[in-house]
């Protein structure tokens, strides 16, 4: 299953206002995410009803929790 590439105006506006290194990081990890989905589709790996690579949502949740812990640690 092919993942379409689309432009989201909200994300583009947000990227315009953030530092360049952070925008680049978000872009690279978005490409990494889409690459994971593309490879899983190519090899037929699917454990979810959506047909995606298993645990993509859990990876996102873990990343958000890691960022939250780092921010709380730095805010102390």
Buried (B, 14 or more C-beta within 10 A) or exposed (E): EEEEEEEEEEBEEEBEEEEEEEBEEBEEEEEEBEEBBBEBBEEEEBEEEEEBBEEBEEEEEEEEEEEEEEEEEEEE
